Amino acid sequence: MKKLHLFFLVILTALVASCEKVIDVDLNTMAPKLVIDASIKWQKGTLGNEQTINLSTTTSYYSDQIPTVSGATIFITDSANNIFNFVETAGTGSYNCTNFTPVLNGNYVLTVLINGETYSATETLKPVPPIDFIEQKDNTGFSGKDTEIKAFYTDNGATEDYYLFKFKPSFSVIPIYFSQEDRNFQGNQIFGLYRSDELKPGQTFGITLSGISKQYFNYMRILVSIAGNSSGSPFQSPSATVRGNIINTTTEANYPLGYFSLSEQDNRNYIVN
């Protein structure tokens, strides 16, 4: 019997040792794709004239660097044919505009010219109600050890509306996103909910509520679903490619990643107590 126990001990030791070996996995790679981060955000109470669009490309799974894209021509046109140019800060892939004019429910067209190809998208700037108040409850959840944060707002009962919550606790590098539609609470007060056992007194907790289009709502819902194992963040390594609303009008098959969105936002910085 002792010999048998010794045999199993040797096998177990070998298995544990084998788990410590570094294994390089050859992954199939595809040609880099253009990524257009064109999120126009208008914070309530501000002019909204300063906006930024970022260009980058996809990279390999193991890379910790995001390649930026320089040399593009970028502009947004509104329904009155006003043109807002976005000028790159040299070599950064970050394109800035200082005279953008946001108009609620206004239609806008994005145009990106790069490497002989034209990318375009159309979207509407959606309004958002203010955050009414924030409520905290302690000792909640299945464990009874969670802290719960609720941000309440009142829906506009006259329209079909879609919303996006962004929760950013100070202990987390990556924010959490949550999309919501008013189908079941037209004209009523509703809330966005965040719950965690890592929330502690004195921590800051950022909350952003954005008004979004139905198309962007569907896009974010898919992204958050894909990122389910990443605590709801859409900005992890995705298991599938999700196409946004930006098309390549020169070569249709060479579509970019990213989305052109315009949102009015209301922000709050809450101190956990």
N, C-alpha and C positions, 0 to 999 in steps of 0.2 A: 504493500500500500504506500509506503514511504517513497518507493521508486516511482510510483504512478504520480504522486503529488509533485515530486521533483521534475518529472517530465512536463507536466502542465505548467509549472513555474518557468521552465526554460522557454516554452512556447509563448507564454504571456510576455516574458521579458523581450523576446524577439519582436513580437508585435508592437509593443510600446516603442522600442528603439526604431522600428521602421517608420513610425508615425512622425519621428523627428526629422526625417530626411526632407530636403528641399526638392520639390519636383517641378521642373519647368514644363509647362504645357504649351504646345504650339497651337495658337488660336488662329482661325481663319480671319484675315483682315480684308477690308474693302477700302477702296479709294476714299480719301477724306472728302466729307461733304461740308458744304457751307452751312454755317449756323447763324441765323439772323435773330438777334434778341432785340425786338422792336416793341418794347412795352412803354407806352406813353401813359404816365401817371400824373394826375392832377389832384394834388392835395387840397382839400377844402380850405378856403381862406387865403390861398396863395394865387399868384398870377398864372402859374403853370407854364411860363414862357421858357424855362430852362428844361430841356429834355435831352436824353442820350440814347443812342442806338449802338449796340456792340456787334461786331462781326468776328467770327472765329471759325475754326474747322473742327470736325471730329478728329480724334486721335486714337491710338492703340489703347487697349484695356489697361496695360501696365504703365502708361505714361502719366506722370503727375504734372505735366505742363499742358496748358491749353493754347494751341497756336492761334494767334490773332491774325486778322486779315486787314491789310492796308491798301490804300489806293483806290477805294471805291468812291463813286458819286452817289450820294443819298439825299433824297428830298421827299417831303410829304406835301400833297396838294389837298386843299379843302374844297368844299362844294362851291365856293365863290372864286375858285381858281387862284387863290393865294398860294404861293409856293414857299415852303419853309425848308431851307437848306441845312444839312447836317455836315459839319466840317470836322475832319479827323484831327485829334491831337496826335501829332506826328509819331508814327510807329507803334501806336497803342491798339489800333483796331477799335477805338472808342470815338464815335462821331457825335458832335454836340451841336445843339441849336439853342440860341438865346432869345429868339423872337417868336416862338410858337404861340399860337392863339387857340386855346381850347374852347369849344362851343358844345354844350351838352346836347346830345342827340344829333350832333353834326357828323357828316360822313367824310372820311379821309381816305386818300389813296397813297400807299407807300410805293416808292420806286427805288430800287438799288441797281446800279450799273457797275459790274465788275468782270474783268477778264473777257470782255466782248459779249457778255450775256446780261439780260435784263430780268430782274425779279420784281414781282408786283403783288400787292394785296390791298383789299378794301375792307374797311371796318368802321364801326360807329362808336362814338365816345358816349359811354353809358353813365348816367348819374347814379348817386348812391345816397341813401338817407344817413343822417348822423348816428353815431353810436350813442344811445340814450344813457346807459349807465353800465357799470361792470359789477358783477356780484361774485363773491368768493365763498366757497364752502369747504370746510376741512373734514377729514375723517370720512371720506366717501369711497365709492367703488367697491368691488367684491372683497378686497383686502381690508377695507375700512381705514386704510392709511393714505389714501390719495387726497390731494388738494384739487379742487374743481374751480375753474374760472369760466364764467359766463359773460359774454358781451351781448347786450340787448340792443335791438334796433327795431324801428317800425316801418313795415313795408308800405309802399304806395299802392293802394288798392285799385287804382285806375289803370294800371299797366301790368304787363307780364314781365317780371323782373328776375334777374339772375345775379348771384353774388359770389364773391370769393373772399374767404377769411385767410389771413396769414398770421400765424401765431409764432412768436419768436421769444422763447424763454432765454434768460441770460446764460444758463448752463449748457445750452445747445448751440452748436455752430450752424446747424442747418435748420431753417424754419419749417414749420408744419403748415400745409395748405388744406383747406376744406371748402368745397363748393356747395352752393345751396340755391334752390329755386323756390319761388313763392306759391307754387301750385296748391299747397295745402294750408297756406296761411295768408291768403290775399288780404291786404289791408290791416293785418294784425301785427302785434309785437312778437318778435321771435328772437332767438339767440344763437350764437356760435359757442361751442363748448370745447374746452381743453381740460384734460384731467391727467395728473401724473403724481407719482409718489416722490419725484425729485424736486418739486416746487417747495422752496423753503422761505421763511420770513426774511424780508430785506432784498430778495432777488427782484430784478426788473423783468417785466413781461410785456413785450411789444405786441400790439394788436392792430392789424390793418384790415378794414372792410372796404372792398372794391365793388363797384357796379360793373358787370361784364355782360357781353352779348351771349345769346343762346349758343352760338357756335363755339365761343371760347369756353363756355360752361361745359359743353360736351367734350372738348379737347382736354380740359383740366381734369375732368372726371375720369377719363381714360388714363391720363398720366398718373394720377394719384392711385388708381386701381393697380396699375403696373408696379408702382413703387410701394405696394402694400407692406412688403417686408422691410421697408426702409422708413417705418414710422410715418407713412403718409407723405413723405417728401418726394416731389417729382424730379429732383435734381440729383438722383443717384444714377449708377450705371443701369440703363434700361434693358429689359429682356426682350424688347421689341421696338421697332421704329414707328413712331407716331407722327404722321404728317400734319403740319399746320395749315394755315390758310394762305401761305406765301407760295406763289407759283413761279416757275421759270418760263417766261413767255418766248424765250429764244429756243431752248431745248427742253421740252416738257419733261423728259425722262430724268433730267439732271435737276431734280427738285431739291430745295434746301430744307433744313430742319429749322425749327423755331416758329414763332407766331407774332403777327402784328396785332396788338391789342391797344385799346384806349379806354381808360377808366378814371372816373372820379373816385377819390379815396378819402376815408376818414381814419386817422391814426390816433392811437392812445398808448401811452407808456404807463403801465400799472405797476405799483410796488406791492409785492406779495406781503401780506400781514399775518 
